[in-house]
Amino acid sequence: MSRLLAIDAGNTRIKWGLREGRTWSALGSVATAEAASLDAALESQGGVERAIACNVAGSDVERELARSCARRGVQLNLVHPGARAAGVTNGYRDPGQLGPDRWAALVAAHASAAGPKVVATAGTALTVDALSASGEFLGGLIVPGPGLMRRALASGTARLRDTDGRFADFPASTADAITSGAIQACAGAIARVFESLERREHARPVLLLSGGAASEIAPHLGLAHEVRENLVLEGLVRLDEAG
């Protein structure tokens, strides 16, 4: 059985998985700032036949990914979004401008269930993408994730510091107001796309949530949702299968 190495290189983490048939035999991650440590993380995992990746973390990280794959005797296949793949049509005016991680997540979402979907990936940035029941990517939003919002307030104002706060419907301290505001802004962005897609499709969408900040947002969405932590990796597998 062939083994596929799938890599999702984001702004904060590089997630990886080894796929054998229909299952993951290993999953892990390293900090993007320590991309060179990916090689050590994979050292004990044995050989691979193919490697596929999406990278939004820049050229230095790309070189480290390629180097780690070369040590395993495989060439890194980097995903570049096109007009159509694996049943998904790319609705961007310039399909190549779509982030490869978003493209992979949309491919995985389309394969996961019938009907329209909202794909929300919450990391350093929050992306909220709309996918029609027929597999057409209609477009989406990009906003700062909760952590980045808090840091922006801390760096851009004199008195609003990124201190520990708690979520509240009606925050009664500055720290709680910052924490709650960031979460509510993200939840609101997701809800607006969800409502717009429901009106367009005349059907209630499936909401798929992933990313490192998903656990902050999920309890406050007020919408039924499914957390899919490895959605991008799943999409990479689909793209590899589609050739």
Buried (B, 14 or more C-beta within 10 A) or exposed (E): EEBBBBBBBBBBBBBBBBBEEEEBEBBEBBEBEEBBBBBEBBEEBEEBEBBBBBBBBEEEBBEBBBBBBEEBEBEBBBBEBEEBBBEBBBBBEEBEEBBBBBBBBBBBBBBBEEEBBBBBBBBBBBBBBBBBBEBBBBBBBEBBBBBBBBBBBBEEEEEBEBEEBEBEEEBEEBBBBBBBBBBBBBBEBBBEBBEBBBEEBEEEBBBBBBBBBBEBBBEBBEBEBBEBBBBBBBBBBBBBEEE
